[in-house]
Amino acid sequence: MKLVVIGGGTGLYTLLSGLKKFNFDITAIVSTADSGGSSGILRDEYGMLPPGDIRKCIVALSESEQLLRKLFAHRFDKGGLKGHSFGNLLITALTEITGSFEQAIKEAEKILSVKGKVLPCTLDNVTLCALLENKKKVKGQVEVNKSRIYNNSRIKKLYMQPKAKAYKPAIKAIKEAEVIILGPGSLYTSVLPNLLVSGISKAINKSKAKKVYVVNIMTEHGETDGFTASQHVNEVEKYLQGQLDYVIVNTAKAPENLMKKYQEEYKSQVIPDIEKIKAKNKVIKGDFLRRKNLLRHDSYKLAKVIHNIKL
């Protein structure tokens, strides 16, 4: 099965970690709108695209020895390199050596023996922006992510400055896909930025592939406070300008002991209001929860459900 997975951040890492255990032909299309942390610094200082989400996907799909994967994910915690991950620095060095960001990704994939391909959604240097309901405009992925905290207002419209063109290999992968998966991940700063890139939504809608959206387990403070499953779906279809075929929704309740930590951070479990999305989409509901230190999707359960989707 040819899979295209679209998103960014930890959500995409979780999904890809499970998918690589199955016999899939995987292509990850990754947002390049990140402006915070190590990626933001490297983006500003070297004038390159942010490598962070790309690095996470490469590590997730790597079939190399565990030590090499750990090395690529290692983050320095002191000195001049504090906050940087080794993988981000390596991709930066490879960009300078090879002369291009796309070639740097290919070389990093070889080093880590990646199962599949990792592609940026665009090679254009863009800034994620949002118009809020209070009419204020915010710029940058970090500002958009914290819009409700800093401005006490929800996001009305998401857009890019300047407008970005899709990376041609990403469009080709979408056209050839049998299943296209959006999410999981931060709605406004990992998933939807891909759909703002010119050509991506059009290619998805024209594709004969089954379109699947994985709804997040938890809300994100500052970005999706109080959002239910149907609200996530509505926003995805709004920016997709098309309809999804399947929506994967977790209906298992999180353990109380793990919820306490999230409640302190003003995060809550996404309410699975399936009755509001059943009419338009085929909902795949179930227990997709990983019950460890963090409340995230179980990568294997998620991959297994996708494996069972009928083409």
Disulfide bonds with the S-S distance in Angstrom:
none
